[in-house]
Amino acid sequence: MVRRVKKISKKYEYVRDAAEIVVMFIAAWIFYQVLGIITGTNMPIVAVVSASMEPTLYRGDLLFVTSANYTVGDIVLYERNDVNYIIVHRIIKETEKGFVIKGDNNPSPDPGYVQTSQIKGKVRYAIPLLGYPRLALMIFGI
């Protein structure tokens, strides 16, 4: 009888641990959604994935992003129609056709003009190295 109680207790521990993990992921998702509402962008926290913004931002930096008015000198996240990912670069010029954007470590500007509708937000803060867990999750497609 004692053994059976221990087995039930062990099973209960596994179920409880699994439930705690699920609740933790749900809480993190809710936090991210609320943060997006507060900051006015659907991408409030992102990780730098390349060296194109060095020495200002480095691979693995964690960026906090808000929606704002965009001006020359701002570092922004934007979508390009020809690629399937978000780019973090600096606005170097504003024209009637749109913004000219370039990575600080790139020799030339990004192709074409970027419209305000393509910009997802403006980088407000960067914390070095804290983006690496996010990069690790990206390897697994999460």
DRENMARFI-532938 format. One record per residue (C-alpha): y, z, x negated; residue in one letter; residue number from 1. Coordinates in steps of 0.02 Angstrom, whole numbers, plus 32768, in hexadecimal, padded with zeros to 4 digits. Layout:
<pafis>
PAFI    c2    c3    c1  gukol  vopa
PAFI     Y     Z     X      A   NUM
...
</pafis>
This chain:
<pafis>
PAFI    c2    c3    c1  gukol  vopa
PAFI  8000  8000  8000      M     1
PAFI  8077  8028  7F73      V     2
PAFI  8058  7F7E  7F22      R     3
PAFI  8080  7F22  7FC2      R     4
PAFI  8125  7F7E  7FD4      V     5
PAFI  8151  7F4F  7F22      K     6
PAFI  812A  7E97  7F43      K     7
PAFI  8196  7E97  7FDE      I     8
PAFI  8221  7EEB  7F7B      S     9
PAFI  8212  7E68  7EF2      K    10
PAFI  821B  7DDA  7F72      K    11
PAFI  82B0  7E2F  7FC3      Y    12
PAFI  8307  7E37  7F19      E    13
PAFI  82EF  7D7C  7EFF      Y    14
PAFI  8333  7D54  7FAC      V    15
PAFI  83C5  7DCA  7F92      R    16
PAFI  83EC  7D7E  7EE7      D    17
PAFI  83E6  7CCE  7F2E      A    18
PAFI  8457  7D01  7FBF      A    19
PAFI  84D4  7D4D  7F45      E    20
PAFI  84D9  7CAC  7EE1      I    21
PAFI  84F6  7C45  7F7E      V    22
PAFI  8580  7CBA  7FB7      V    23
PAFI  85D0  7CB0  7F0A      M    24
PAFI  85D4  7BF1  7F11      F    25
PAFI  861A  7BF3  7FC2      I    26
PAFI  86A1  7C6F  7F8E      A    27
PAFI  86D0  7C02  7EF8      A    28
PAFI  86DA  7B68  7F68      W    29
PAFI  8748  7BC4  7FE6      I    30
PAFI  87B8  7C03  7F5A      F    31
PAFI  87CB  7B51  7F17      Y    32
PAFI  87F6  7B0E  7FC4      Q    33
PAFI  8877  7B96  7FE5      V    34
PAFI  88C2  7B7B  7F39      L    35
PAFI  88D1  7AC2  7F64      G    36
PAFI  892F  7AEB  8004      I    37
PAFI  89A4  7B62  7FA8      I    38
PAFI  89C9  7AE7  7F1A      T    39
PAFI  89D6  7A4F  7F8B      G    40
PAFI  8953  79E9  7F2F      T    41
PAFI  889A  79CB  7F47      N    42
PAFI  887F  79E3  7E8B      M    43
PAFI  88CF  7A8C  7E60      P    44
PAFI  8862  7AAD  7DC7      I    45
PAFI  881E  7A29  7D50      V    46
PAFI  87D9  7A20  7CA0      A    47
PAFI  8814  79A9  7C19      V    48
PAFI  8786  7932  7BEE      V    49
PAFI  87CF  78C9  7B61      S    50
PAFI  8842  78CE  7ACA      A    51
PAFI  88C5  7858  7B13      S    52
PAFI  8946  78E4  7B2A      M    53
PAFI  8935  7938  7A80      E    54
PAFI  8990  7995  7A36      P    55
PAFI  89D7  79D1  7ADC      T    56
PAFI  8931  79E7  7B38      L    57
PAFI  8884  79EE  7AEB      Y    58
PAFI  87D6  79C7  7B2E      R    59
PAFI  8799  7A62  7B88      G    60
PAFI  8844  7AA3  7BBD      D    61
PAFI  884B  7AE1  7C70      L    62
PAFI  88E1  7A9D  7CD0      L    63
PAFI  8937  7AE8  7D67      F    64
PAFI  8986  7A62  7DD1      V    65
PAFI  8A07  7A62  7E5E      T    66
PAFI  8A56  79DF  7ECB      S    67
PAFI  8B0B  79C0  7E9B      A    68
PAFI  8B93  7941  7E81      N    69
PAFI  8B64  78DA  7DE9      Y    70
PAFI  8BDE  78AE  7D5E      T    71
PAFI  8BD9  7865  7CB0      V    72
PAFI  8B84  78DE  7C38      G    73
PAFI  8B0E  792B  7CBA      D    74
PAFI  8A54  792F  7C98      I    75
PAFI  89FC  78F3  7D35      V    76
PAFI  894F  78D0  7D7A      L    77
PAFI  893E  7825  7DC6      Y    78
PAFI  88BF  77AA  7E0B      E    79
PAFI  88B1  76F9  7DCE      R    80
PAFI  8863  7676  7E3D      N    81
PAFI  87F8  762C  7DB2      D    82
PAFI  87A3  76CE  7D7A      V    83
PAFI  873F  7752  7DD5      N    84
PAFI  878E  77EF  7D8C      Y    85
PAFI  8832  784E  7D82      I    86
PAFI  88A3  7835  7CEB      I    87
PAFI  8916  78BA  7CA0      V    88
PAFI  89AA  7867  7C49      H    89
PAFI  8A66  7877  7C36      R    90
PAFI  8AEC  7817  7C96      I    91
PAFI  8B54  77BE  7C12      I    92
PAFI  8BC1  774F  7C80      K    93
PAFI  8BF1  7738  7D36      E    94
PAFI  8C18  768A  7D78      T    95
PAFI  8C2E  7639  7E21      E    96
PAFI  8B79  75FF  7E17      K    97
PAFI  8B36  76AF  7DF5      G    98
PAFI  8B13  7725  7D65      F    99
PAFI  8AE0  76F1  7CB7      V   100
PAFI  8A5E  776E  7C79      I   101
PAFI  8A13  778B  7BCD      K   102
PAFI  89A2  7806  7B75      G   103
PAFI  89FC  7863  7AE9      D   104
PAFI  8972  782F  7A70      N   105
PAFI  8969  7779  7AAB      N   106
PAFI  89C4  76EC  7A50      P   107
PAFI  89FD  7694  7AEF      S   108
PAFI  8A1F  76BA  7BA6      P   109
PAFI  8999  76AF  7C2B      D   110
PAFI  898D  7603  7C7E      P   111
PAFI  89F8  75E2  7D17      G   112
PAFI  8A6C  7653  7D78      Y   113
PAFI  8A3A  76F4  7DCD      V   114
PAFI  8A79  7717  7E7C      Q   115
PAFI  8AA0  77C6  7EBD      T   116
PAFI  8A0F  77B3  7F37      S   117
PAFI  8996  77A5  7EA4      Q   118
PAFI  89D0  7848  7E55      I   119
PAFI  8967  78E0  7E83      K   120
PAFI  89D7  7964  7E36      G   121
PAFI  8A3C  79A4  7DA4      K   122
PAFI  89F5  7A14  7D1C      V   123
PAFI  8A48  7ABF  7D21      R   124
PAFI  89DC  7B26  7CAA      Y   125
PAFI  8952  7B09  7C2D      A   126
PAFI  88D7  7B89  7BEC      I   127
PAFI  887C  7B54  7B4D      P   128
PAFI  87BD  7B4A  7B4F      L   129
PAFI  87A4  7B8C  7C00      L   130
PAFI  877C  7ADD  7C3E      G   131
PAFI  86D9  7AD1  7BDD      Y   132
PAFI  866E  7B1D  7C68      P   133
PAFI  86B2  7A96  7CDD      R   134
PAFI  8688  7A10  7C5D      L   135
PAFI  85D7  7A56  7C50      A   136
PAFI  85C3  7A49  7D0D      L   137
PAFI  8601  7994  7D07      M   138
PAFI  856E  7969  7C95      I   139
PAFI  84FB  7996  7D26      F   140
PAFI  8565  7939  7DA5      G   141
PAFI  85A9  79D5  7DF8      I   142
</pafis>
